[in-house]
Amino acid sequence: MNVLVVCPNWVGDAVMATPMLRSLRRGFPHDRIVCLMRPVIAQVLEGLRSFDDSILWNPGGRSHEERTWQVLRTLRRARFELAVLLRNSFHSAALIWAGGAKRRVGYRRDGRGWLLTDQLDPERRGRQFVPSPVIDYYLNLAYHLGCPRESYRLDMSTSPTDEEAADRVWQVFGLDSARQVVVLNPGAAFGAAKFWPTSHFGELARRLGAMPGTHVLVLCGPGETAISREIVTRAAQPTVHSIADFPISIGLSKACVRRANLMVTTDSGPRHFAAAFDVPVISLFGPTHIRWSETFFAKAVHLQKEVSCGPCQLPRCPLDHRCMKELAPDEVFQKAVELLTQYPGQKRVA
């Protein structure tokens, strides 16, 4: 049987879907599982053994093969007997319906219930969705199909190319001689409301970089290089570095997180890389409910200030961004020291 999984659009959601993919693999051990996903998500999930193949779908991309009409033809040729929709959009459900999948399993929302053969209802309170872990939201789709119960462990892998890119970073900055490396992830694709002030990140980097034997590496996405460089400038420590001048990729970020002793991050997709690689992580929450992205990782600390206006779930703050500004660098630094002491670990290398 051919089984299709429509993967999430967001990096963090894709990582949180990996327990569901494991459960599905165990439930359909002899069937062909294909993931439909954006090219960036393919980079996130590269190397996993829980699916057999992938179809890239990028409606606005340059590649003809990734556009909707060509993807639709590919789906029709494949004749999928079963499709599991992790995306919530009407658009994705319409594509799978038009693509001819016989059984279509997903959540009834956004007016798309009639496009599904198996409709699950998300938890609501009145008209509002109840904040609940996305990791369970995805697993319940597999359990609906009779797949076995699965742990919350997140899966990720790095390729030789990813590790070679990280090798260059480690060599240029002399990180092999460091006793411990802390990675900072200041980005947030969701919107500016998730950003922790650059001045706060700079102060945290300064204090961490002043610790004996500790180096700090600031990550960034393609549109975040200026922020990453500014944090290094504000820290004014020779032990604080940025990957901004290297070729930026998901693979490089994965390999850097895998080698780290600690990660400090906004509530953005790459924070889940830490849990997948068993790296202690401090996540800084502002406008978002912690429960949505809870992964039950034992080495994770969530920091969030209680404010009267939050969590608002807005991508941009209409007020004064107090939820993030009031989260002081000193508080984060103290938690970082606690985690580094609690989980000293071994030096992580390639």
RANORKA-V143575 format. One record per residue. N is the residue number from 1. RES is the residue in three letters. SS is DSSP state (H for helix, E for strand, L for the rest). OMEGA is omega in radians with two decimals (* if undefined). Layout:
n->N res->RES ss->SS omega->OMEGA
n->N res->RES ss->SS omega->OMEGA
This chain:
n->1 res->MET ss->L omega->3.05
n->2 res->ASN ss->E omega->-3.12
n->3 res->VAL ss->E omega->3.13
n->4 res->LEU ss->E omega->3.03
n->5 res->VAL ss->E omega->3.09
n->6 res->VAL ss->E omega->-3.00
n->7 res->CYS ss->L omega->3.11
n->8 res->PRO ss->L omega->3.13
n->9 res->ASN ss->L omega->-3.00
n->10 res->TRP ss->L omega->-3.08
n->11 res->VAL ss->H omega->-3.10
n->12 res->GLY ss->H omega->3.12
n->13 res->ASP ss->H omega->3.12
n->14 res->ALA ss->H omega->3.10
n->15 res->VAL ss->H omega->-3.14
n->16 res->MET ss->H omega->3.08
n->17 res->ALA ss->L omega->-3.05
n->18 res->THR ss->H omega->3.03
n->19 res->PRO ss->H omega->3.09
n->20 res->MET ss->H omega->3.12
n->21 res->LEU ss->H omega->3.08
n->22 res->ARG ss->H omega->3.13
n->23 res->SER ss->H omega->3.13
n->24 res->LEU ss->H omega->3.11
n->25 res->ARG ss->H omega->3.13
n->26 res->ARG ss->H omega->-3.14
n->27 res->GLY ss->H omega->3.14
n->28 res->PHE ss->L omega->-2.98
n->29 res->PRO ss->L omega->-3.06
n->30 res->HIS ss->L omega->-3.11
n->31 res->ASP ss->L omega->-3.13
n->32 res->ARG ss->E omega->-3.14
n->33 res->ILE ss->E omega->-3.11
n->34 res->VAL ss->E omega->3.12
n->35 res->CYS ss->E omega->3.02
n->36 res->LEU ss->E omega->-3.02
n->37 res->MET ss->E omega->3.03
n->38 res->ARG ss->L omega->3.12
n->39 res->PRO ss->H omega->-3.13
n->40 res->VAL ss->H omega->3.11
n->41 res->ILE ss->H omega->3.06
n->42 res->ALA ss->H omega->3.08
n->43 res->GLN ss->H omega->3.14
n->44 res->VAL ss->H omega->-3.03
n->45 res->LEU ss->H omega->-3.11
n->46 res->GLU ss->L omega->3.06
n->47 res->GLY ss->L omega->-3.14
n->48 res->LEU ss->L omega->-3.11
n->49 res->ARG ss->L omega->-3.08
n->50 res->SER ss->L omega->3.02
n->51 res->PHE ss->L omega->-2.98
n->52 res->ASP ss->L omega->-3.05
n->53 res->ASP ss->E omega->-3.13
n->54 res->SER ss->E omega->3.00
n->55 res->ILE ss->E omega->-3.11
n->56 res->LEU ss->E omega->-3.13
n->57 res->TRP ss->L omega->-3.12
n->58 res->ASN ss->L omega->-3.01
n->59 res->PRO ss->L omega->-3.11
n->60 res->GLY ss->L omega->-3.07
n->61 res->GLY ss->L omega->-3.12
n->62 res->ARG ss->L omega->-3.07
n->63 res->SER ss->L omega->3.11
n->64 res->HIS ss->H omega->-3.09
n->65 res->GLU ss->H omega->-3.07
n->66 res->GLU ss->H omega->-3.11
n->67 res->ARG ss->L omega->-2.94
n->68 res->THR ss->H omega->-3.08
n->69 res->TRP ss->H omega->3.11
n->70 res->GLN ss->H omega->3.08
n->71 res->VAL ss->H omega->3.11
n->72 res->LEU ss->H omega->3.10
n->73 res->ARG ss->H omega->3.13
n->74 res->THR ss->H omega->3.14
n->75 res->LEU ss->H omega->-3.13
n->76 res->ARG ss->H omega->3.12
n->77 res->ARG ss->H omega->-3.08
n->78 res->ALA ss->H omega->3.11
n->79 res->ARG ss->L omega->-3.13
n->80 res->PHE ss->L omega->3.06
n->81 res->GLU ss->L omega->-3.08
n->82 res->LEU ss->E omega->3.05
n->83 res->ALA ss->E omega->3.11
n->84 res->VAL ss->E omega->-3.03
n->85 res->LEU ss->E omega->3.04
n->86 res->LEU ss->L omega->3.03
n->87 res->ARG ss->L omega->-3.11
n->88 res->ASN ss->L omega->-2.97
n->89 res->SER ss->L omega->3.01
n->90 res->PHE ss->H omega->-3.10
n->91 res->HIS ss->H omega->-3.12
n->92 res->SER ss->H omega->3.13
n->93 res->ALA ss->H omega->3.12
n->94 res->ALA ss->H omega->3.12
n->95 res->LEU ss->H omega->-3.11
n->96 res->ILE ss->H omega->3.07
n->97 res->TRP ss->H omega->3.14
n->98 res->ALA ss->H omega->-3.14
n->99 res->GLY ss->L omega->2.99
n->100 res->GLY ss->L omega->3.09
n->101 res->ALA ss->L omega->-3.04
n->102 res->LYS ss->L omega->-3.14
n->103 res->ARG ss->E omega->-3.03
n->104 res->ARG ss->E omega->-3.01
n->105 res->VAL ss->E omega->3.12
n->106 res->GLY ss->E omega->-3.13
n->107 res->TYR ss->E omega->3.13
n->108 res->ARG ss->L omega->-3.13
n->109 res->ARG ss->L omega->3.11
n->110 res->ASP ss->L omega->3.05
n->111 res->GLY ss->L omega->-3.03
n->112 res->ARG ss->L omega->-3.05
n->113 res->GLY ss->H omega->-3.09
n->114 res->TRP ss->H omega->3.12
n->115 res->LEU ss->H omega->-3.07
n->116 res->LEU ss->L omega->3.01
n->117 res->THR ss->L omega->3.13
n->118 res->ASP ss->E omega->-3.05
n->119 res->GLN ss->E omega->3.03
n->120 res->LEU ss->E omega->-3.13
n->121 res->ASP ss->L omega->3.05
n->122 res->PRO ss->L omega->-3.12
n->123 res->GLU ss->L omega->-3.14
n->124 res->ARG ss->E omega->2.96
n->125 res->ARG ss->E omega->-2.97
n->126 res->GLY ss->L omega->3.11
n->127 res->ARG ss->L omega->-3.07
n->128 res->GLN ss->E omega->3.02
n->129 res->PHE ss->E omega->3.10
n->130 res->VAL ss->L omega->3.10
n->131 res->PRO ss->L omega->-3.13
n->132 res->SER ss->L omega->-3.03
n->133 res->PRO ss->L omega->3.10
n->134 res->VAL ss->H omega->-3.12
n->135 res->ILE ss->H omega->3.06
n->136 res->ASP ss->H omega->3.13
n->137 res->TYR ss->H omega->3.11
n->138 res->TYR ss->H omega->-3.12
n->139 res->LEU ss->H omega->-3.12
n->140 res->ASN ss->H omega->3.06
n->141 res->LEU ss->H omega->3.10
n->142 res->ALA ss->H omega->-3.14
n->143 res->TYR ss->H omega->3.08
n->144 res->HIS ss->H omega->-3.13
n->145 res->LEU ss->L omega->3.13
n->146 res->GLY ss->L omega->3.13
n->147 res->CYS ss->L omega->-3.07
n->148 res->PRO ss->L omega->3.08
n->149 res->ARG ss->L omega->-3.04
n->150 res->GLU ss->L omega->3.11
n->151 res->SER ss->L omega->3.11
n->152 res->TYR ss->L omega->-3.10
n->153 res->ARG ss->L omega->3.09
n->154 res->LEU ss->L omega->-3.10
n->155 res->ASP ss->L omega->2.96
n->156 res->MET ss->L omega->3.12
n->157 res->SER ss->L omega->3.02
n->158 res->THR ss->L omega->3.13
n->159 res->SER ss->L omega->3.04
n->160 res->PRO ss->H omega->3.11
n->161 res->THR ss->H omega->3.09
n->162 res->ASP ss->H omega->-3.10
n->163 res->GLU ss->H omega->3.08
n->164 res->GLU ss->H omega->3.09
n->165 res->ALA ss->H omega->3.10
n->166 res->ALA ss->H omega->3.08
n->167 res->ASP ss->H omega->-3.13
n->168 res->ARG ss->H omega->3.10
n->169 res->VAL ss->H omega->-3.12
n->170 res->TRP ss->H omega->-3.13
n->171 res->GLN ss->H omega->-3.11
n->172 res->VAL ss->H omega->-3.07
n->173 res->PHE ss->H omega->3.12
n->174 res->GLY ss->L omega->-3.08
n->175 res->LEU ss->H omega->3.09
n->176 res->ASP ss->H omega->-3.13
n->177 res->SER ss->H omega->-3.12
n->178 res->ALA ss->L omega->3.04
n->179 res->ARG ss->L omega->3.10
n->180 res->GLN ss->E omega->-3.13
n->181 res->VAL ss->E omega->3.07
n->182 res->VAL ss->E omega->3.08
n->183 res->VAL ss->E omega->3.07
n->184 res->LEU ss->E omega->3.10
n->185 res->ASN ss->E omega->-3.04
n->186 res->PRO ss->L omega->-3.02
n->187 res->GLY ss->L omega->3.09
n->188 res->ALA ss->L omega->-3.11
n->189 res->ALA ss->L omega->-3.10
n->190 res->PHE ss->L omega->-3.11
n->191 res->GLY ss->L omega->-3.04
n->192 res->ALA ss->H omega->-3.11
n->193 res->ALA ss->H omega->3.14
n->194 res->LYS ss->H omega->-3.09
n->195 res->PHE ss->L omega->2.92
n->196 res->TRP ss->L omega->-3.07
n->197 res->PRO ss->L omega->-3.14
n->198 res->THR ss->H omega->3.11
n->199 res->SER ss->H omega->3.10
n->200 res->HIS ss->H omega->3.11
n->201 res->PHE ss->H omega->3.12
n->202 res->GLY ss->H omega->3.13
n->203 res->GLU ss->H omega->3.09
n->204 res->LEU ss->H omega->3.14
n->205 res->ALA ss->H omega->3.13
n->206 res->ARG ss->H omega->-3.08
n->207 res->ARG ss->H omega->3.10
n->208 res->LEU ss->H omega->-3.12
n->209 res->GLY ss->H omega->3.11
n->210 res->ALA ss->L omega->3.12
n->211 res->MET ss->L omega->-3.11
n->212 res->PRO ss->L omega->3.06
n->213 res->GLY ss->L omega->-3.08
n->214 res->THR ss->E omega->2.99
n->215 res->HIS ss->E omega->-3.12
n->216 res->VAL ss->E omega->3.13
n->217 res->LEU ss->E omega->-3.10
n->218 res->VAL ss->E omega->3.12
n->219 res->LEU ss->E omega->3.07
n->220 res->CYS ss->L omega->2.98
n->221 res->GLY ss->L omega->-3.08
n->222 res->PRO ss->L omega->-3.12
n->223 res->GLY ss->L omega->-3.04
n->224 res->GLU ss->L omega->-3.07
n->225 res->THR ss->H omega->-3.13
n->226 res->ALA ss->H omega->3.11
n->227 res->ILE ss->H omega->-3.12
n->228 res->SER ss->H omega->3.13
n->229 res->ARG ss->H omega->-3.12
n->230 res->GLU ss->H omega->3.11
n->231 res->ILE ss->H omega->3.11
n->232 res->VAL ss->H omega->3.14
n->233 res->THR ss->H omega->-3.13
n->234 res->ARG ss->H omega->-3.13
n->235 res->ALA ss->H omega->3.10
n->236 res->ALA ss->L omega->3.10
n->237 res->GLN ss->L omega->3.13
n->238 res->PRO ss->L omega->-3.13
n->239 res->THR ss->L omega->3.12
n->240 res->VAL ss->E omega->-3.01
n->241 res->HIS ss->E omega->3.11
n->242 res->SER ss->E omega->3.06
n->243 res->ILE ss->L omega->-3.02
n->244 res->ALA ss->L omega->-3.10
n->245 res->ASP ss->L omega->3.07
n->246 res->PHE ss->L omega->3.06
n->247 res->PRO ss->L omega->-3.04
n->248 res->ILE ss->L omega->3.09
n->249 res->SER ss->L omega->3.03
n->250 res->ILE ss->H omega->-3.11
n->251 res->GLY ss->H omega->3.11
n->252 res->LEU ss->H omega->3.12
n->253 res->SER ss->H omega->3.12
n->254 res->LYS ss->H omega->-3.08
n->255 res->ALA ss->H omega->3.11
n->256 res->CYS ss->H omega->3.12
n->257 res->VAL ss->H omega->-3.12
n->258 res->ARG ss->H omega->-3.09
n->259 res->ARG ss->H omega->-3.02
n->260 res->ALA ss->L omega->3.02
n->261 res->ASN ss->L omega->-3.13
n->262 res->LEU ss->E omega->3.03
n->263 res->MET ss->E omega->2.99
n->264 res->VAL ss->E omega->-2.93
n->265 res->THR ss->E omega->2.93
n->266 res->THR ss->E omega->3.07
n->267 res->ASP ss->L omega->-3.14
n->268 res->SER ss->L omega->-3.03
n->269 res->GLY ss->L omega->-3.09
n->270 res->PRO ss->L omega->3.12
n->271 res->ARG ss->H omega->-3.13
n->272 res->HIS ss->H omega->3.04
n->273 res->PHE ss->H omega->-3.09
n->274 res->ALA ss->H omega->3.14
n->275 res->ALA ss->H omega->-3.13
n->276 res->ALA ss->H omega->-3.14
n->277 res->PHE ss->L omega->3.09
n->278 res->ASP ss->L omega->3.12
n->279 res->VAL ss->L omega->3.08
n->280 res->PRO ss->L omega->-3.03
n->281 res->VAL ss->E omega->3.00
n->282 res->ILE ss->E omega->3.14
n->283 res->SER ss->E omega->-3.07
n->284 res->LEU ss->E omega->-3.07
n->285 res->PHE ss->E omega->3.04
n->286 res->GLY ss->L omega->-3.01
n->287 res->PRO ss->L omega->-3.01
n->288 res->THR ss->L omega->3.06
n->289 res->HIS ss->L omega->3.12
n->290 res->ILE ss->H omega->-3.02
n->291 res->ARG ss->H omega->-3.13
n->292 res->TRP ss->H omega->-3.02
n->293 res->SER ss->H omega->3.11
n->294 res->GLU ss->L omega->3.13
n->295 res->THR ss->L omega->3.05
n->296 res->PHE ss->L omega->3.13
n->297 res->PHE ss->L omega->-3.00
n->298 res->ALA ss->L omega->-3.08
n->299 res->LYS ss->L omega->-3.12
n->300 res->ALA ss->E omega->3.02
n->301 res->VAL ss->E omega->3.10
n->302 res->HIS ss->E omega->3.11
n->303 res->LEU ss->E omega->3.12
n->304 res->GLN ss->E omega->3.10
n->305 res->LYS ss->L omega->3.06
n->306 res->GLU ss->L omega->3.11
n->307 res->VAL ss->L omega->-3.04
n->308 res->SER ss->L omega->-3.05
n->309 res->CYS ss->L omega->-3.04
n->310 res->GLY ss->L omega->-0.07
n->311 res->PRO ss->L omega->-2.97
n->312 res->CYS ss->L omega->-3.12
n->313 res->GLN ss->L omega->3.13
n->314 res->LEU ss->L omega->3.13
n->315 res->PRO ss->L omega->3.10
n->316 res->ARG ss->L omega->-3.11
n->317 res->CYS ss->L omega->3.10
n->318 res->PRO ss->L omega->-3.08
n->319 res->LEU ss->L omega->-3.02
n->320 res->ASP ss->L omega->3.09
n->321 res->HIS ss->L omega->-3.05
n->322 res->ARG ss->H omega->-3.08
n->323 res->CYS ss->H omega->3.13
n->324 res->MET ss->H omega->-3.12
n->325 res->LYS ss->H omega->-3.09
n->326 res->GLU ss->L omega->3.05
n->327 res->LEU ss->L omega->-2.93
n->328 res->ALA ss->L omega->3.08
n->329 res->PRO ss->H omega->-3.12
n->330 res->ASP ss->H omega->3.13
n->331 res->GLU ss->H omega->-3.14
n->332 res->VAL ss->H omega->3.13
n->333 res->PHE ss->H omega->-3.14
n->334 res->GLN ss->H omega->3.09
n->335 res->LYS ss->H omega->3.11
n->336 res->ALA ss->H omega->3.12
n->337 res->VAL ss->H omega->3.13
n->338 res->GLU ss->H omega->-3.12
n->339 res->LEU ss->H omega->3.11
n->340 res->LEU ss->H omega->3.09
n->341 res->THR ss->H omega->-3.10
n->342 res->GLN ss->H omega->-3.12
n->343 res->TYR ss->L omega->-3.10
n->344 res->PRO ss->L omega->3.08
n->345 res->GLY ss->L omega->3.08
n->346 res->GLN ss->L omega->3.09
n->347 res->LYS ss->L omega->-3.07
n->348 res->ARG ss->L omega->3.14
n->349 res->VAL ss->L omega->-3.11
n->350 res->ALA ss->L omega->*
